[in-house]
Amino acid sequence: MKILDIQGSTGRSTLAIGERLGNLSTYIPENTIIITDAHVRSLYQDQFPPCPVIEIGTGEGIKTLETVQAIYQQLVALEVDRSWFIVGIGGGIVCDITGFVASTFLRGVRFGFVSSTLLAQVDASVGGKNGVNFSGYKNMVGVFNQPEFVICDMALLQSLSRSEVLCGLAEIIKHACIEDPAMFEFLEASYDRALALDPEAIERLVHDSVVIKSTIVNRDEREQGERRKLNFGHTFGHAFEKILQVPHGEAVAAGMVAASALSVKKGYLRPEEAHRIETLLKNVNLPTRFSLSPKQVVDALRRDKKREGEVIHFVLLKGLGQAVVEAIPLVDLEGYMAELDLF
């Protein structure tokens, strides 16, 4: 097991990579509530500590204020007070909802996560972002608040679908692109092992991803500057996700290809490096193109949280491992998209 720490304004978050769900009881007080989804509960309830369980549904459609309200009602019925602890056991949706509920119920109760998906282990559960979707827009309502702990149990990954594995791999590739050329080279050489969830390869990739994200978050917890680099591929990706209703990882993969092409267009990234990124994504069976009009994409970008007025903070690459953030007018983006013929 490897331990990493994030020191945020709301407290310290301990990340336990390789810890087991079965050891959760050693991390929590007696008065603890578990929030999980129906799928995770059906697979792993026998490993849960003896605590009350609040079960939610699955899928992006339940990540809403209505779900939050239903959880509040159950917490009230259970007479939960500020001495209680809340644990989210599940993927990114469970972690996002749990963190938001815990941060807002009674103006804040302590909470932690057990991440059951690759995407949650390398991204969603790490860094203190908690929130829900609103009116069809992703993570529009939320808070920054660090969980006390995040347990990344590698054994839980074995139950994932191929689509869920690919969602996590897209974020892992993103981390390599923005911060770690050696990690990118390892992925190029070992993508088949990553796809197969080879224990040695996947634990290395989870650890390296969490190191990258936790280091960036320690320097910029509230996304005022450097943390924006973690949005590489996500500006276009969130637009694709909203328009096409595709899985997050697929949208981010195509978003990284688009952002790489834009980086080449602006003279920042060498064409051969953009080609390496696209080739790696193809090798792990992630999509690299979607058929959309530039106008459709720009209309979705206007609802992006990263937009400020008529500009949007966009993450580009000046080389593998060298991300930069640039404010680009939306009108310019539409022009670039037409010239790049990406959609």
N, C-alpha and C positions, 0 to 999 in steps of 0.2 A: 504493500500500500504506500502511496505517495501523498504527502500533505502539502497543500499550497494555501496561502492566505491572501485575502483582499481586505485592506483597511479602508473602509468607507466612512463617510460622515455619520452614518447611522450605526456604525459599529464594525466589528471584525467578522468576516465570513471565512470559515474553514472549509476547504475543498478536499475531500477524502477520495482519492482516485484508486479504485481497487478494493474499497471497503464493501461490505456485504449488507444487503437489506436485513438479513437475519440478526445483525448486530445493532439495529436501529435503537433498541431499548436502552442502550448505554449512552445515547446522545440526548434523550428526552426526559422531561420530568414525568411524574405520575399523572398529572392532569394534562393529557394530550388528546387532541382531535386529529384524525387522519382524513384528508380529502384525497380522493382518487377517482378514477373513472371505472366504468363497468368492466372494460376489457382487462385492465391491470388487476382489478380485484379478483376477477375470475381465475387469473393465472397465479397470483402470488399471495392471496389472503392468508394462506397457511404460514407465511413468513412474517405477517404483520404482528406487532406487539398487541396485547389485549387492550385496545382503545376503541372508543366510539368511532364509527366510520361514516363520513358523508360521501355518498356516491353521486357523481355527475355523469353526464353522457359523454360521447366521443365526437371528435370532429370540430373543425373551425367554427361551425355554426353555433356551438354552445358557448363560445367565448364572448359572452355578452353581459350587460348589466342585469339582465333578467336572471341569469344563472347566479350572479353575485347576490342578488336579492334573495333568491331561494336559499342560498347558503346562510346568509344572515339570519333568516327566519329559523333555520335549524339550530344555529348557534344560540339564539335567544331561547329556544325551547330546551336546549341542553343546559341552560343557565351558565354559559361560559363567561368567565370574568377575566380580568387582565393577568391573573396568575396562570392562566392556561397557555398551552403551546399548540401550534398548528403545524402539521407536517403534510406536505403535498407529495404523494407517491405517484409518479407517472411521467408523461412526456412534457413537452413545452407548454401545451395548453393547460394541463393541470398545474404546472409550476407557476405560470403567469396568473391564473385565477387565484391560486392559493396565496401567492405573494400579495396580490391586490387586496384580497379579503382580509388577510392578517394585518396589512398596513393601515386599513381603514376602519375595521371593526373596533369599537371602543377606543378610537383614535390610535390604535396600534397594539397588537400583541406579538409575542415572539413567534418565530417560524423558521422552518428549515425544509429542505427538499431531499427526496431520493429520486434521482433521475433514471427513468427506465428506458429512454430512447437515446440513440447516438446524437441526435440533434440537440436534445436537452442537455446531455452531458458536455458537449463542446460549446454550447451557445446559450440556449434559452434559460437555463437555470443559473448561469454564471453572470455576475455583474450587477445585480440589483435592480434590473428593469422589471417592473410588474405592471400588467395592464390587460385591458380587454378591448375588443373591437366595438365600433360605434357607427351606426348608419352605413355599414358596409366598408368602413375604412379601418385598416389594420392598426391595432394598438393605439387608438386615438385617445383613450382615457386611461391614465395610469400614474404611477409614482415611481420614484427611485427609493429603494429600501433594500438593504442587504439581508439575505437569509443568514441565520447563525451558522448553518452548515449546509453543504451539498454533498451527498453520498453518491458516487458514481460506481455502481455495481456492474462490472463487465458481464457477469452471468446473465443479467436481465436482457442483454442485447440479443441473445440467441433466439428469442421469441419474435423478433422484429420481422416485418415483411421486407421484401426487396426495396419497395418504394421508401420505407422508413429508413433503411440503411443508406439509400442514395441521398435522402434529405440531409442526413448527418455528414456524409462525405462531401457534399457541396460546401458546407460551412468549414470543414477541415481544409479543403482546397483553398477557400477564401483566406483562411488564416495564413496558409503558406504563401499565397500570392502577395499579401500585404506586408509580411514581416520576416519570412524565413525561407530563403532559397534552398537551404539544405533539406528542409522538410519537403519542399516541392520536388526535389530530385528523388528523395525517398519514395514519394508517392508515384512518380513516374516509373520507378523500378519495381514498386511493390503494390501497385493498385489492385492486382488480382488477389493478393493476401488481404488487403483491406476489404475488398468486396466479400471475401469469404469469412470475414470477422476472425481472422487468425489472431489468437489471444495476444501474442507478443507484438504483432504489428499494430493491432487496434489500440492496445493500452498505450503504446508509444505515441500514436497519433492523438488520442484523447489527451494524454498528458501534455504534449507539445502545444496543442490547441489551447488548453486551459492556461498554460504558462503565458502564451501570447495574449490571450484575452485578459487574464488577471493583471498582467503587467501594465497593459494599456489602461485598464479601469483604475488601477492604483494611481495613475498619473492624471486621469481625467474622468472622474466618476460620473459626472452629470452631462457629458457629451457637449462640452463647450469648445473643444478643439480636437485633440488627438483621438478621442474615442470615436469620432466620426469616421475614422479609417475603417472601423469594423463594419461600416455600411457598404463596403466594396461589393458591387453587384446587386445591392438591395434597392437602389433608387429605381432602376429599370425593373428589377425583380418584383418589387411590391406592385408596380403597375401591371406587370404580366399576371401576377397572382390575382389581382382584383378583376381584371378584364376576363381572363380565361378560366379562373377557378382551378388552376393547376396546383400541385403540391409545392410547398415553399422551396424545397431544394431544387426542383426543376426550374422554378421561376428565377431563383438566384443564379443558377448555372448559366442560363441564357443571358441574365443580367450582367454576369462577369464577362461574357464574350462581347456584349455590346459596350461595356465600359472599357474593355481592352482595345476594341476597335477605335473608340473615341480617343483613347490615350495615344494610339498610333497616329490618328488624324491630327492631333494637336502637337505631334512631334516629341512626345514624352517617352513612348515605349517603342522598342524595335519590333518590326513586323514578325520576326522569327519568335520573339518571346510571346506575342499574342497567339501565334500559331501553336506554341507549346501548351498554353493554357487551354485552348480549344481542343487540342488533341487529347490531353489528359481527361477533360470532361467527357469527350466521346468514348474514351477507353473505359470509363466507369459507367457508361450507358446513361449519361445525363444529356438532356436536350441542349442544343446550342443556338437554336433559332426558333422564333415563332412568327407566324404570318399575321401581322397587324399593320395598321396604318400609323404613320408618325403622329397624326392628329389624335387617334385613340390613346396613344401612350402619353402624349403631352397633357391631354385632358385628365388622365389619371394622376399624373405627376403634380398637377395643381392641388391635389388633395394630400400630397405627401407631407409628413410632419417636418421634413427637412427644408421645406420651402419657406423662404422669407421674402415676402413681397413678390416680385417678379423674377427672383433668382432662386436657385436651389443649390444646396451644398452637395457637390458631386465628388466621389472618390475616384481618382485616376491613378495609374501606375507610371512611375518613371523608370521602372525596371522591376524584375521579380524581387519581391521583398522590400520595395520602396513605394509606399502609398503616399499620395498627397491629396489634400482636400482643396477644391477650387469652387468658388461661387460662379455658376454659369446661368445667364439669363435663360428663361424658358424658351423665349423666341429663338435664341441661338441653338438650343438643343433640338428643336424641331427641324431647323435647317441642317444640323449635323446628321440627324437620323436619315433625312432624305438623301444626303450625299453618300452616306455609308452603305445604303441599301441593305440594312440589317433586318428589315421587317417585311 
